[in-house]
Amino acid sequence: MNQSLYMVFNMPFSERLATIRKERHLTQEALGNQIGLTKAQIYRYEKGSSKPTLDVIKNLAIALSVTADHLIFEEGERQPDDSLLLLLEGISKLDPDEKHVIKQMVEGIMLKHQAKQLISTG
C-alpha cells in the first residue's frame, strides 16, 4: 500500500474527507455544489463539528469516487485478519456446492455463538 493511501486510512473521518477532497482538486464550495450542500457545511464536516447523515455520506462517496467504507472506516476496521483472508481466497476457488456447504457451516457456528452470548447475558 502506498504511503499516501495508508495515511488517509489512519485518520478521522473529518481529516479523511478533507484529504480526499484536496486530492481530487476540489474546493469545499465545488464539492458542496456537487452534492447540494453549502461550503459552510462541508467546512463543518472537515473540522469535525458536524457529522453527515448516511445520505450525505453516500453523496460524498459518489462525488469523490470512493466507497462509503473508504470515507468512514479506518484501515482494517472492516477486514478479516490475514489468516482468514487466505482462507476466503481459497474458498472463492471452490465449486458452488462446496461454497454453499461452507457458508451453511459458518452460519451455523455463528448462530451457536450468538445463542451462547444470549444465554450468558440473560
N, C-alpha and C positions, 0 to 999 in steps of 0.2 A: 504494500500500500504506500502511495507516495506521501511525503511529509505533509503537504497541504491538506489532503483528504483526511489524514489522521488527526490533524489539528482541528478540523471542522467537526469531526465526530466527538471530540473530547471537550466540548464547551456547552454551556447552557443554551437553550432554545433562542433566547434573545440575541446572543452573540452569533450563533449559527446562522440565524436569519440575516443579520447584517452582513456577515462574511459572504454568504452565498449571493445576496443581492449585489454586493460590490463586485464579486467575481463575474456576474452577468452584466456588469457595467450599467446598472440601473440606479437611478436616483430613488429616494423614498417616494417622491411625487410620481415618478413614472410607474413604479410598482403599484402604488396606491391606485393610480388611474386604471391599470390593467385589471384590478380586482374590485373596483368600485369603492375604494376607501380613500380617506384623506391622507395627505402627507403626515399630518399630526398623529394619526392612528398608527401608521407604520412606525413612526418615531417611538411611540409608547411601547409597541411590541419589542422594538430593538433595545429599548432601555430597560425592559422587564417590568415596567409599571402597569402594564395591561396584558392580559392573556387572551389570545384569539379563540374564537369558537371553532368547532370542528369544520363548519362550512368555510370559514376563513382559512384554516389550515389547508383544506383541500384546494381552495383557490390559489393560495400562496404556492403550494407544491406544483400546481399546473403552470402558473406564471413563471416559476423559477426552473421548470423542467427537472424536478426531483420528486422522489416519492415523499409521501407524508411521513413515513418512518424515518427517512433521512433528516427531515426537519425536527422531528420530535425526540427520537431515541438516540442515546449515546452508543458508541461502538460496542458491539457485543451484548447490548442490553436485550435484544430480541433474537439472539442467535444461540443455537445449542453449542456446547463446548466442542472442542476439536475431535474428541473421540466419537461423539455422536454424529458429527458431520461426516466422518469417514464411513460410519455405518449407513447413514442415509444415502450417501453416494452409492454404496454397494447395493442397497435396497432398490434404488432407482433403476438398476440394470436388470432386475429380476422380471420374470414373466408377470403379467397382470394378476393371475391367480395367486401366485406366491406373494405379491404385494398385498393382495386382499387379506390373505391369512395373517400376515404380519400386522396389518392395520387392525384386524379384529383382536389379535393378541394384545397389542399395545392399548387399545381402548378398554379391554377387559382389566388389564393391570391398573390403568388409570382410575376406572370405576372402583376397583377394590381399594385403592389408595384413598380416594375421596370418602368411601364408606368408613374406613378406619379413622379418618380425620373427624368425621361427623360423630362417630361413636365416642371418640376420646374427648371431644369438646362438649358432648351432650350429657 
